[in-house]
Amino acid sequence: MQTNRPSTLLLGFASGMSPFAMALVVPTLELFSQQYDAPYSKIQFIISAYLFGLALAQPIVGFLSDKVGRRPVMIYGIILFLIASFICLKAETLTTLILARFMQGIGASVGTVMSRAIIRDTTTDNDSAKPLSRVVAIMGMAPMIAPVVGVLALEFFGDPSGIFIVTLVLGILIIFPVIFLLPETLDKNLQKSRTEPLWHQKYAVLLKSKVFIGSTMVYGFTTGSFFALLAVASTVFSNDLGIDARGFGITWSCMTLLYAISSY
């Protein structure tokens, strides 16, 4: 364990990058449907592809970081996020946009995984609760703030693709502090015991743990219900409730306020 702990705020922003970029597109889905002349069922893949890339990459990212270190995985992941954001911005077809969103999800996954790994590296079990709670709080608020930012970006740029300028700026704002301020926290001098279980054996232990499975299901179902609402909210607000993008942003921002109060 290292005494030089990285900024919890930086880890929180890096962790919040993934849900923020996922939810940012919500107010623009209906406009993307018109732009690409595609049914809403296909437009929803803009979110689904991102979530698929995010979920697929996280176990791999964790494995790589144990081998090569936290810093390089974090840096290259954010670089991939920036490249994918640029492709999203310039995408001329829906297929290109969906594939770029998949790449974006892979790149964003590093913040989610590395923030927890770095806290584990630099704290004891008793000291980890406070920094973890702060990181989780920022990560939880990110997808609630994002649609509001998406509405503002849409009004400013006048083009749904303009929201990916926001993800580009976000990635740049995070990568420079990561490069210059984030220390490497993986202690490579610690030699692994030959009797240590292999990675797939560790997963087997986790899957047999009732505490792990129970906690995972609670978190999975609660966030799953939120994402299910997120995927259709803008269309329901627009088509069924007659609320425009500005009204959607204001209504959605109330969730952020309630989340902050509840977390506190």
CORZIBEL-V67008 format. One line per field, one symbol per residue. psi: psi as a letter, one per 20 degrees, with the letter a starting at -180 (. if undefined). A space follows every 50 residues. Layout:
psi: ???
This chain:
psi: pqhnprphgghghhhigghghgihigiighhhghgjlqqhhhhiihgghg hghgghhghgggghhhgirgghggghghghggghhhgghjpiqhgggghh hghghgghhhggghgghghhhjrrhhiigghghgghgghhhgihhghghh gghghghjphiihihghggghghhhghgghhorpipoiiopqqhjpqrhh hghhggiiphgggghggggghghghghghhhighgggghhikpahghggg ghhhhgghggggg.
